[in-house]
Amino acid sequence: MPLAKVLAKIQYEGMYVDKEELISFGEELKKGIEELTKEIYSLAGEEFNINSTGQLGNILFEKLNLTTSKKTKKGYSTDVDALEKIRKEHPIVEKILEYRSLMKLNSTYVEGILPYINEKTKRIHSYFHQTVTATGRISSTEPNLQNIPTRIELGKRLRKVFKPKEGYIFIDADYSQIELRVLAHISQDKHMLEAFKNGEDIHKQAASKVLGIPIEEVTKEQRSNAKAVNFGIVYGISDFGLAEQLGISRKEAKKYIEQYLEKYNGIDKFMKEVVEEAKEKGYVETLFNRRRNIPELNSNNYMVRGFGARAAMNTPIQGTAADIMKLAMVNLNKALEETDLDAKIILQVHDELILEVSKKDKEQAKKMLKEYMENAVKLTVPLEVEVSEATNWYECK
């Protein structure tokens, strides 16, 4: 209930959007789409409707003879997975994937956002919900500001149109690896606790333990593989899922996961216990006793049971991380109301909080933001928050 008030304030405040800049970004995307269309036509040797699955399937798999994943009654599959598999076979595939991402950016994020800019305030007032996701994360709709792309540079650039008002600045704070810290706390795994207490790089530590090499010899690639496992474990990753992600065989992936769970046996124990307990009780809980029912664990279907097991492992972790952020928001909002700082929370994106602050108050606001987020709750490992300032959302770390 206390959070409802905070979310209402965030919605009421809204976030300023530079409309002209958004429109010109859209024009730039359209130019890119036109150029890609010409390139695709020339690579295909004819004009066709790129957005038609049927026509695209015929060009790729009949005319250009690329390797097809099985043909269904409806024709060939041309979804992202199917195209990713043949990406290296012909330059046209890369161009189609690029064309699609520009089309999506333009339709969802430029034309999709424009109608939401409030005529009076020139700001977007998105709705924030706390009872939509199963794990308890806050979600955002009309428009969804939490899924503005971050992976591709062009998508990231869209964030440049979100700015603070004149004389103000954005202060952005991000929890560092909060889900893994929560996992360390709940599982009490000695290696993980040690890494966070000593400020070690958790992904390097995992690579060093699993591969049996000194931490200083861990390469960039080994670290990123270990990172995939660290985060994958939180989501109950399978050997198949890890193999796909790292581009290795299922056998290698299975061995990696087994070795990981052998070294981090506290995590292994927690995973097994939480699934067993969920089977008995029919639900799991976060550290703050928020429940999620998991009837899937008693299903006759193997796939459904697998989903239930992953949900049982993930919910206490992701749900607790979400609870911590909510507590931080409630406490911070209360503290801001009690001071005369000109600072307001204007956006929450899972582990990240953005404030719009008048420039004169920025140093004090930074201190408060860090303090309230890091001290929202006391875990056996410290919570760490990285704070940065920016003149638009794109520059936020």
C-alpha positions, 0 to 999 in steps of 0.5 A, spaced: 500 500 500 505 505 501 508 503 494 501 505 491 502 512 493 510 512 490 508 509 483 502 514 483 507 520 484 512 517 479 506 517 474 503 524 475 510 527 474 512 523 468 518 524 464 519 529 459 520 527 451 523 532 446 518 531 441 522 534 435 528 530 436 523 523 437 520 525 430 527 526 427 530 520 430 523 517 426 525 520 419 532 517 420 530 510 421 525 511 415 531 512 411 535 506 414 529 502 412 529 505 405 536 503 404 535 496 407 529 495 402 533 497 396 539 492 398 535 486 400 531 487 393 538 487 390 541 481 394 534 477 392 534 479 385 527 482 385 522 486 389 517 482 394 514 484 400 519 483 406 514 483 411 510 477 408 513 471 411 510 467 405 514 471 400 520 471 404 520 464 405 520 463 398 526 468 396 530 465 402 529 457 401 527 456 394 530 462 390 536 462 394 536 455 396 538 456 404 538 451 409 531 451 411 528 449 418 522 444 417 516 447 412 510 447 416 503 447 413 503 455 413 510 455 409 517 456 411 519 459 418 522 466 418 522 468 425 528 470 428 531 463 431 530 461 424 534 466 421 539 466 426 541 459 424 542 461 417 545 468 418 552 466 415 549 463 409 548 469 405 548 476 406 541 477 405 539 474 412 543 479 416 540 485 412 533 482 413 534 482 421 537 489 421 531 491 417 526 488 422 529 491 428 529 498 425 521 497 423 520 495 430 524 501 433 520 505 428 513 502 429 513 501 437 518 506 439 517 512 435 510 512 432 508 508 438 510 513 443 508 519 440 501 519 442 503 518 449 506 525 449 501 529 454 500 536 450 500 540 456 506 537 460 510 535 454 511 529 458 510 521 458 506 519 464 506 511 464 502 507 468 506 503 473 503 496 476 505 492 482 501 486 481 502 484 474 508 480 474 508 473 477 515 475 481 513 481 483 517 486 479 514 493 477 511 493 470 510 499 466 504 500 460 502 505 456 507 506 454 512 501 457 518 505 459 522 499 461 523 495 455 526 501 451 532 497 447 539 497 450 542 492 446 543 495 439 546 502 439 540 505 435 535 503 440 539 505 445 540 512 442 532 513 443 533 514 450 537 521 448 530 524 447 528 523 454 531 529 458 530 533 464 527 539 464 531 546 464 535 547 470 535 540 472 539 533 471 538 526 471 541 522 477 541 514 476 542 509 481 543 502 479 543 496 484 550 492 482 548 484 481 542 485 486 540 478 484 546 474 485 547 478 492 540 475 494 542 468 492 548 469 496 544 471 502 538 466 501 543 460 499 549 462 504 553 459 499 560 460 502 564 461 496 559 466 493 558 470 500 566 470 500 566 473 493 561 479 495 564 480 502 571 481 499 569 485 493 571 480 488 569 479 481 563 474 482 564 472 475 571 471 475 571 467 481 566 462 478 570 461 472 576 460 476 573 455 481 569 451 475 575 451 471 580 450 476 585 456 474 588 462 478 583 468 478 588 472 475 589 467 469 581 468 467 580 470 460 575 475 458 571 469 454 572 465 460 569 470 465 563 472 460 561 464 460 561 464 467 557 470 467 552 466 463 552 461 468 551 465 474 545 469 471 543 462 468 543 459 474 538 464 477 533 463 472 534 455 472 538 454 466 538 447 462 544 444 459 540 446 452 539 453 454 546 454 456 549 450 450 545 455 445 547 461 449 555 459 449 555 456 442 558 449 445 555 442 445 550 440 450 555 435 453 560 441 455 554 445 458 552 439 462 559 438 465 559 446 466 553 446 470 555 440 474 562 443 476 559 449 478 553 446 482 559 442 485 563 448 487 557 452 489 554 447 493 550 451 497 546 454 491 545 447 489 542 445 496 538 451 496 535 449 489 533 442 491 530 444 497 526 450 494 523 446 489 522 440 494 518 445 499 514 448 493 512 441 491 509 440 499 506 447 500 504 449 493 508 456 493 514 459 494 516 466 498 520 471 498 524 474 504 519 478 505 514 473 505 510 475 499 507 468 496 507 465 489 503 459 488 506 454 483 501 449 481 505 447 475 510 442 480 504 437 480 502 437 473 503 430 469 506 434 464 514 434 464 515 440 461 510 444 465 513 441 471 520 443 469 517 450 468 514 450 475 521 448 478 525 454 474 519 458 477 520 456 484 528 457 484 527 464 481 521 467 484 525 467 491 531 471 488 528 475 483 522 477 488 526 479 493 530 483 489 524 487 487 521 487 494 528 490 496 527 496 490 520 497 493 522 498 500 528 503 497 523 507 493 518 507 499 523 510 504 527 514 499 520 518 497 518 519 504 525 522 506 525 526 500 518 529 502 521 531 509 527 535 506 526 541 501 530 538 496 528 539 489 528 532 487 523 527 484 523 519 482 521 519 475 522 512 473 524 505 475 527 500 471 527 493 475 534 494 478 535 502 477 532 508 479 532 515 476 531 522 479 530 528 476 533 533 481 535 541 480 542 542 479 543 545 486 541 539 490 544 534 486 550 532 490 545 531 496 540 527 492 546 523 490 548 521 497 541 520 499 539 516 493 545 511 494 544 511 502 537 509 501 538 504 496 544 500 499 540 500 506 533 498 504 535 491 508 541 488 511 543 482 508 549 478 509 553 481 503 553 488 502 548 491 497 552 496 492 549 501 488 552 505 482 550 512 482 551 517 476 548 523 473 546 525 466 543 530 461 539 525 458 537 518 459 542 515 454 548 518 458 545 514 464 550 509 466 
